[in-house]
Amino acid sequence: MSANLKPLIALLAAGETLTDERAEMAFDLIMSGEATPAQIGALLMAMRLRGETVAEITGAVRAMRARMTAIEAPAGAIDVCGTGGDGAGTLNVSSAVTFVVAGCGVPVAKHGNRALSSRTGGADVLTALGVNVEAPIESLSDILTKAGCVFLFAPRHHPSMRHAAGPRVELGTRTIFNLLGPLANPARVRRQLTGVYAAAWTRPMAETLAALGHEAAWIVHGMGLDELSVAGPNQVTALHDGTIRSFVVHPEDAGLSRAPVAAIQGGDAAFNAAALEAVLQGAAGAYRDTVLLNAAAALIIAARAKDLGEGVSLAERSIASGAAHAALQGLRRVSLLTASCA
């Protein structure tokens, strides 16, 4: 085992922060399997206790991206995902948003995982909907082209993360790794809607994406959720062509009514899948409104809508026309066809 991580741990122990270059070096050592579990745990907790910096997150993401299994995506592709970790156990919002936005003609490369901090993760609900979330990696670009959306199952694209799995489980607390996933989309999208589990992370995450050269993004937190909520005010930090600004979004800004977070309480994969498909088929209620609000934000990021009101109108049209449900059916059909041909 390499001892190269020791000097970096010593810097952190002395109260210093890592530059993005040093952070990239540290996380490359971790992801290459050259750091011991004790070293990994020490590095992660030193950052956590002091608070991770934008430079450290940026360097870690670069190391993660360098080792990921990437796919090609069309220009203008977008990701909609969250960090998880809000513990709210809600229905799957970003998965539903994927199909609504794809129904508007925006390619969506949805990065996600199985349930970690919730009952039902994106991979779980899509599997329940009949989507093959483990289609051959070499077919994913073709699936995205044909279906207008694709699911990128995080563990398959980031195998080097396995070297940190043991220490993360043993620490049993949030670390920088909880922030990295949404910043390392395997399709290398440059536009994304990303939810975070705490409002304090909206600006650092936006600054990180700016440092990584992204074109546009909204980093959002709404009423305890890692997505925009119709329950009350939402904290947003937006990136657009290098400019970063923070503001508050209310559901009324999009012409939507308020509803408590409890109104979108989820269940197991089958329960959430049924609710998601019902929304795509026109079911009304707080879940639909939450999906519309997040889809509207995604359409602004994709440069398809000028404001939330227009975004909601486009999202409503995607559902009413059947385009959103057709996107789900297309992903289901193409992903299963690809599997049968493999």
C-alpha positions as CSV (number, residue, x, y, z in Angstrom):
1,M,0.0,0.0,0.0
2,S,1.2,3.5,-0.9
3,A,2.0,6.0,1.9
4,N,1.4,8.9,-0.5
5,L,-1.8,9.9,1.2
6,K,-0.1,10.5,4.5
7,P,1.3,14.0,3.7
8,L,-2.2,15.1,2.6
9,I,-3.7,13.7,5.8
10,A,-1.1,15.6,7.8
11,L,-2.0,18.9,6.0
12,L,-5.7,18.4,6.9
13,A,-4.8,17.5,10.5
14,A,-2.9,20.8,10.7
15,G,-6.0,22.6,9.8
16,E,-5.2,23.3,6.2
17,T,-7.4,22.7,3.1
18,L,-6.4,20.9,0.0
19,T,-6.0,22.6,-3.4
20,D,-8.0,21.1,-6.2
21,E,-4.8,19.4,-7.5
22,R,-4.0,17.9,-4.2
23,A,-7.6,16.7,-3.7
24,E,-7.5,15.1,-7.1
25,M,-4.3,13.3,-6.2
26,A,-5.8,12.2,-2.9
27,F,-9.0,10.8,-4.5
28,D,-7.0,9.2,-7.3
29,L,-5.1,7.3,-4.7
30,I,-8.3,6.2,-3.0
31,M,-10.0,5.1,-6.2
32,S,-6.9,3.3,-7.5
33,G,-6.9,1.1,-4.4
34,E,-3.6,2.5,-3.1
35,A,-4.9,3.9,0.2
36,T,-5.6,1.9,3.3
37,P,-9.0,1.9,4.9
38,A,-7.6,3.8,7.9
39,Q,-6.1,6.5,5.6
40,I,-9.4,6.8,3.7
41,G,-11.4,7.2,6.9
42,A,-9.0,9.8,8.3
43,L,-9.1,11.9,5.1
44,L,-12.9,11.8,4.8
45,M,-13.5,12.7,8.5
46,A,-10.9,15.5,8.5
47,M,-12.7,17.1,5.6
48,R,-16.2,16.4,7.1
49,L,-15.4,17.9,10.5
50,R,-13.9,21.1,9.0
51,G,-16.3,21.3,6.1
52,E,-15.4,20.3,2.5
53,T,-14.3,23.2,0.3
54,V,-15.1,23.8,-3.4
55,A,-11.5,23.1,-4.4
56,E,-11.6,19.8,-2.6
57,I,-14.9,18.8,-4.1
58,T,-13.7,19.9,-7.6
59,G,-10.5,17.8,-7.3
60,A,-12.4,14.8,-6.1
61,V,-14.9,15.0,-8.9
62,R,-12.1,15.2,-11.5
63,A,-10.5,12.1,-10.0
64,M,-13.9,10.3,-10.1
65,R,-14.6,11.4,-13.7
66,A,-11.2,10.3,-14.9
67,R,-11.9,6.7,-13.8
68,M,-15.6,6.5,-14.7
69,T,-17.0,4.4,-17.6
70,A,-18.4,7.1,-19.8
71,I,-20.9,7.1,-22.6
72,E,-21.6,9.5,-25.5
73,A,-24.6,11.8,-25.3
74,P,-26.1,14.3,-27.8
75,A,-25.5,18.0,-27.4
76,G,-27.9,19.6,-25.0
77,A,-28.4,16.4,-22.9
78,I,-29.3,17.1,-19.3
79,D,-29.3,15.2,-16.0
80,V,-31.9,15.4,-13.2
81,C,-30.8,13.8,-10.0
82,G,-30.2,14.4,-6.3
83,T,-27.7,13.6,-3.6
84,G,-30.2,11.6,-1.6
85,G,-29.8,11.7,2.1
86,D,-32.8,13.8,2.9
87,G,-34.4,10.8,4.6
88,A,-37.9,11.9,3.6
89,G,-39.0,8.7,1.8
90,T,-41.0,10.6,-0.8
91,L,-42.2,9.4,-4.2
92,N,-39.6,9.3,-7.0
93,V,-39.5,12.9,-8.4
94,S,-36.5,13.0,-10.6
95,S,-37.3,9.7,-12.3
96,A,-40.7,11.1,-13.2
97,V,-39.2,14.4,-14.3
98,T,-36.9,12.4,-16.7
99,F,-39.9,11.3,-18.8
100,V,-41.7,14.6,-18.7
101,V,-38.6,16.4,-19.9
102,A,-37.7,13.8,-22.5
103,G,-41.3,14.2,-23.7
104,C,-40.4,17.8,-24.5
105,G,-37.6,16.7,-26.8
106,V,-34.7,17.2,-24.3
107,P,-32.3,14.2,-24.1
108,V,-32.1,13.1,-20.5
109,A,-29.1,11.0,-19.2
110,K,-30.4,10.2,-15.8
111,H,-27.7,9.2,-13.3
112,G,-28.9,7.2,-10.3
113,N,-28.7,4.3,-7.9
114,R,-30.7,1.9,-5.8
115,A,-32.2,3.0,-2.5
116,L,-29.5,4.2,-0.1
117,S,-31.2,6.6,2.3
118,S,-34.8,6.2,1.0
119,R,-37.1,3.2,0.5
120,T,-37.0,3.3,-3.2
121,G,-34.2,4.7,-5.4
122,G,-34.3,5.5,-9.1
123,A,-33.0,2.1,-10.1
124,D,-35.6,0.4,-7.9
125,V,-38.6,2.3,-9.3
126,L,-37.5,2.0,-12.9
127,T,-37.0,-1.8,-12.5
128,A,-40.5,-2.0,-11.2
129,L,-41.7,-0.1,-14.3
130,G,-40.1,-2.7,-16.5
131,V,-37.0,-0.8,-17.5
132,N,-33.8,-2.8,-17.8
133,V,-31.4,-0.6,-15.7
134,E,-28.5,-2.9,-16.5
135,A,-28.5,-2.9,-20.2
136,P,-25.1,-3.4,-21.8
137,I,-23.0,-0.2,-21.2
138,E,-22.0,-0.2,-24.9
139,S,-25.7,0.1,-25.8
140,L,-26.6,3.0,-23.5
141,S,-25.7,5.8,-26.0
142,D,-28.0,4.1,-28.6
143,I,-30.8,3.8,-26.0
144,L,-30.5,7.5,-25.3
145,T,-30.7,8.3,-29.0
146,K,-33.7,6.0,-29.6
147,A,-35.7,6.6,-26.4
148,G,-34.7,10.2,-25.7
149,C,-33.7,9.2,-22.2
150,V,-31.5,6.6,-20.5
151,F,-30.7,5.5,-16.9
152,L,-27.1,5.4,-16.0
153,F,-26.7,3.0,-13.0
154,A,-24.0,4.6,-10.9
155,P,-22.2,1.5,-9.6
156,R,-21.6,0.2,-13.1
157,H,-20.0,3.5,-14.3
158,H,-18.0,4.2,-11.1
159,P,-16.4,0.8,-10.2
160,S,-13.4,2.5,-8.6
161,M,-15.8,3.7,-5.8
162,R,-15.6,0.2,-4.4
163,H,-12.3,1.0,-2.8
164,A,-14.0,3.5,-0.5
165,A,-17.1,1.4,0.2
166,G,-15.8,-0.3,3.4
167,P,-14.6,2.8,5.2
168,R,-17.8,4.7,4.2
169,V,-20.0,2.0,5.7
170,E,-17.8,1.8,8.8
171,L,-17.9,5.5,9.3
172,G,-21.7,5.5,9.0
173,T,-22.0,9.2,8.4
174,R,-22.2,11.6,5.5
175,T,-18.9,12.3,3.7
176,I,-17.8,14.1,0.6
177,F,-18.7,11.1,-1.4
178,N,-22.4,11.9,-0.9
179,L,-21.8,15.1,-2.9
180,L,-19.8,13.6,-5.7
181,G,-22.3,11.3,-7.5
182,P,-24.5,14.0,-9.0
183,L,-21.3,15.9,-10.2
184,A,-19.9,12.9,-12.1
185,N,-22.6,12.1,-14.7
186,P,-21.2,9.3,-17.0
187,A,-22.6,11.1,-20.1
188,R,-20.6,14.2,-19.3
189,V,-23.6,16.4,-19.5
190,R,-23.0,20.1,-19.1
191,R,-26.5,21.0,-17.9
192,Q,-28.2,19.6,-14.9
193,L,-30.8,20.0,-12.2
194,T,-29.3,18.7,-8.9
195,G,-31.0,18.5,-5.6
196,V,-29.0,18.6,-2.3
197,Y,-30.0,17.3,1.1
198,A,-29.1,20.6,2.8
199,A,-29.5,24.2,1.6
200,A,-26.0,25.1,2.6
201,W,-24.6,23.0,-0.3
202,T,-26.5,24.8,-3.1
203,R,-23.8,27.4,-3.7
204,P,-20.7,25.2,-3.2
205,M,-22.1,22.7,-5.6
206,A,-22.8,25.4,-8.2
207,E,-19.3,26.8,-7.8
208,T,-17.9,23.3,-8.3
209,L,-19.9,22.9,-11.6
210,A,-18.7,26.3,-12.7
211,A,-15.1,25.3,-12.0
212,L,-15.7,22.1,-14.0
213,G,-16.9,24.1,-17.0
214,H,-20.6,23.4,-17.0
215,E,-22.9,25.6,-19.0
216,A,-26.0,25.7,-16.8
217,A,-27.3,24.2,-13.6
218,W,-29.7,24.7,-10.8
219,I,-28.7,23.3,-7.4
220,V,-31.8,23.1,-5.3
221,H,-33.1,22.3,-1.8
222,G,-36.8,22.5,-0.9
223,M,-38.3,22.2,2.5
224,G,-35.9,19.4,3.6
225,L,-36.0,17.6,0.3
226,D,-33.2,17.2,-2.3
227,E,-35.5,18.6,-5.0
228,L,-37.9,21.5,-5.5
229,S,-41.0,21.2,-3.3
230,V,-44.5,22.6,-3.5
231,A,-44.6,22.6,0.3
232,G,-43.0,26.1,0.6
233,P,-40.0,28.2,-0.3
234,N,-37.1,26.5,-2.2
235,Q,-33.4,27.6,-2.0
236,V,-31.8,27.7,-5.5
237,T,-28.3,28.6,-6.7
238,A,-28.2,28.8,-10.5
239,L,-25.2,28.7,-12.8
240,H,-25.5,30.1,-16.3
241,D,-22.5,30.7,-18.6
242,G,-20.2,31.3,-15.7
243,T,-22.5,33.5,-13.6
244,I,-23.8,32.3,-10.3
245,R,-26.8,33.7,-8.4
246,S,-28.9,32.5,-5.5
247,F,-32.6,33.1,-5.1
248,V,-35.8,31.6,-3.6
249,V,-38.5,29.9,-5.6
250,H,-42.1,29.5,-4.4
251,P,-44.6,27.1,-5.9
252,E,-46.8,30.1,-6.7
253,D,-44.0,31.4,-9.0
254,A,-44.9,28.5,-11.3
255,G,-48.7,28.9,-10.8
256,L,-48.8,25.8,-8.5
257,S,-50.6,25.3,-5.2
258,R,-48.9,24.4,-2.0
259,A,-49.2,20.9,-0.5
260,P,-47.3,19.4,2.5
261,V,-44.4,17.1,2.0
262,A,-46.5,14.3,3.5
263,A,-48.7,14.5,0.4
264,I,-45.9,12.9,-1.7
265,Q,-45.0,10.2,0.8
266,G,-43.7,7.1,-1.0
267,G,-43.7,3.4,-0.4
268,D,-42.0,0.4,-1.9
269,A,-40.9,0.1,-5.5
270,A,-44.2,-1.2,-6.7
271,F,-46.2,1.6,-5.0
272,N,-43.9,4.3,-6.3
273,A,-43.9,2.9,-9.8
274,A,-47.7,2.9,-9.9
275,A,-47.8,6.5,-8.7
276,L,-45.2,7.6,-11.3
277,E,-47.0,5.9,-14.2
278,A,-50.3,7.4,-13.1
279,V,-48.8,10.9,-13.1
280,L,-47.5,10.3,-16.7
281,Q,-51.0,9.3,-17.6
282,G,-52.5,12.5,-16.2
283,A,-53.3,11.9,-12.5
284,A,-53.6,15.1,-10.6
285,G,-52.3,16.0,-7.1
286,A,-49.3,17.1,-5.2
287,Y,-47.0,14.5,-6.8
288,R,-47.9,15.8,-10.3
289,D,-47.3,19.4,-9.2
290,T,-44.0,18.5,-7.7
291,V,-43.0,16.8,-10.9
292,L,-44.2,19.9,-12.9
293,L,-42.2,22.3,-10.8
294,N,-39.0,20.3,-11.2
295,A,-39.5,19.7,-14.9
296,A,-40.0,23.4,-15.4
297,A,-36.7,24.1,-13.8
298,A,-35.0,21.5,-15.9
299,L,-36.5,23.0,-19.1
300,I,-35.1,26.4,-18.1
301,I,-31.7,24.8,-17.6
302,A,-32.1,23.1,-21.0
303,A,-32.9,26.6,-22.6
304,R,-36.4,25.4,-23.6
305,A,-38.3,27.7,-21.2
306,K,-37.7,31.3,-20.2
307,D,-39.3,31.0,-16.8
308,L,-41.1,28.6,-14.5
309,G,-44.5,29.4,-15.8
310,E,-43.6,28.6,-19.4
311,G,-41.8,25.5,-18.1
312,V,-44.9,24.2,-16.4
313,S,-46.9,24.8,-19.5
314,L,-44.5,22.7,-21.6
315,A,-44.4,20.0,-18.9
316,E,-48.2,19.9,-18.8
317,R,-48.3,19.5,-22.6
318,S,-45.8,16.7,-22.4
319,I,-48.1,14.8,-20.1
320,A,-51.4,15.7,-21.8
321,S,-50.1,14.8,-25.3
322,G,-48.9,11.4,-24.1
323,A,-45.3,12.3,-24.9
324,A,-44.1,11.8,-21.3
325,H,-45.7,8.3,-21.1
326,A,-44.3,7.5,-24.5
327,A,-40.8,8.3,-23.3
328,L,-41.3,5.7,-20.5
329,Q,-42.6,3.2,-22.9
330,G,-39.8,3.9,-25.3
331,L,-37.1,3.4,-22.6
332,R,-38.8,0.2,-21.4
333,R,-39.0,-1.2,-24.9
334,V,-35.5,-0.2,-26.1
335,S,-33.7,-1.3,-22.9
336,L,-35.4,-4.7,-22.9
337,L,-34.8,-5.2,-26.7
338,T,-31.1,-4.4,-26.2
339,A,-30.9,-6.9,-23.4
340,S,-32.5,-9.6,-25.5
341,C,-30.1,-9.0,-28.4
342,A,-27.0,-9.0,-26.1
